[in-house]
Amino acid sequence: MNLVVFHDHGDHFLDPFLKSGFRHVFCAVSDGTYWITVDGRMGLPVIEVVAASTFDLRSFYENEGFTVVAVAKGGPVRVPYVMSSCVGMVKTVLGVRSISVTPYQLYKFIRKIQ
């Protein structure tokens, strides 16, 4: 499973208009050895190895107050244009096909398909 992590620690001019607790999103994927986060900060991807795959990363983020949803990796995203945003980055990395443009819309979509 992969993790989609929602929180309020974004740094975007639209933050005041986004739902509290869902102002930013990033994902964590496991390659079997490590947890790797992919975070679209201001449209620029930041990719980091953050822990061994045996580490309970979901509980760590939940204890930090973040909302975490586990998702299976989908297929390739076949759209001509993906927004260069945190939401677009997560959708591309995890193969999520939705029209979500805000973190909260993405959260509702992921919860619906589970």
C-alpha positions in Angstrom: 0.0 0.0 0.0 0.9 3.6 -0.5 0.0 6.5 1.6 -1.6 9.8 0.7 -1.0 12.4 3.4 -3.1 15.6 3.9 -2.2 18.5 6.2 -2.2 22.3 6.7 1.4 23.0 6.2 1.2 24.3 2.6 2.7 27.5 1.5 0.4 28.6 -1.3 -1.4 31.9 -1.9 -4.7 29.9 -2.1 -4.3 28.3 1.4 -6.9 30.7 3.1 -9.5 29.4 0.6 -8.8 25.7 1.1 -10.4 23.4 3.7 -8.6 23.3 7.0 -6.6 20.1 7.4 -6.5 19.7 3.6 -4.3 22.6 2.3 -1.5 20.4 1.1 -1.1 16.8 0.1 1.9 14.5 -0.7 2.3 10.7 -1.1 4.6 8.1 0.4 5.4 5.0 -1.7 7.2 1.9 -0.5 9.6 0.1 -2.8 9.8 -2.8 -0.5 12.9 -1.5 1.2 12.2 2.2 1.9 9.4 4.7 2.2 9.9 7.4 -0.4 7.9 10.6 -0.2 7.0 12.6 -3.3 5.9 16.1 -2.5 4.9 18.7 -5.1 5.9 21.8 -3.2 4.8 24.9 -5.3 4.9 22.7 -8.4 8.4 21.4 -7.9 8.8 17.8 -7.0 10.7 17.0 -3.8 11.6 13.3 -3.5 13.0 11.9 -0.3 13.8 8.6 1.3 12.3 9.0 4.7 12.4 5.6 6.5 12.8 1.8 6.1 9.7 0.1 4.7 9.3 -1.7 8.1 8.7 1.6 9.8 5.0 2.4 10.6 4.9 5.7 8.6 1.2 5.9 8.7 1.0 6.0 12.5 3.9 8.5 12.5 2.0 11.0 10.3 -1.3 10.4 12.1 0.5 11.2 15.4 1.6 14.4 13.8 -2.0 15.3 13.2 -2.1 14.6 9.5 -4.9 12.8 7.7 -3.6 9.6 6.1 -5.3 7.4 3.5 -3.8 4.1 2.3 -4.3 3.5 -1.4 -3.2 0.9 -4.0 -1.2 2.2 -6.9 -3.4 2.6 -10.0 -2.6 2.5 -13.6 -0.9 5.2 -15.7 -2.6 8.6 -15.8 -3.5 9.2 -19.4 -4.5 12.8 -19.5 -3.0 15.4 -21.8 -2.5 17.9 -18.9 -1.8 17.4 -15.2 -1.7 20.5 -13.0 1.7 21.3 -11.6 0.4 21.2 -8.0 0.6 19.0 -5.0 -2.7 17.3 -6.1 -1.4 16.8 -9.6 1.8 15.3 -8.4 0.0 12.7 -6.1 -2.4 11.8 -8.9 0.4 11.2 -11.4 2.6 9.2 -9.0 -0.2 7.0 -7.8 -2.1 6.7 -11.0 -5.3 8.3 -9.6 -7.8 9.3 -12.3 -10.0 12.1 -11.0 -10.8 15.7 -11.8 -9.8 16.7 -8.3 -8.0 20.1 -8.1 -7.9 20.6 -4.3 -6.5 18.3 -1.7 -10.0 17.9 -0.1 -11.5 17.0 -3.4 -8.8 14.4 -3.8 -9.4 13.1 -0.3 -13.2 12.7 -1.0 -12.5 10.9 -4.3 -10.0 8.5 -2.7 -12.4 7.7 0.1 -15.2 7.0 -2.4 -13.2 4.5 -4.4 -12.0 2.5 -1.5 
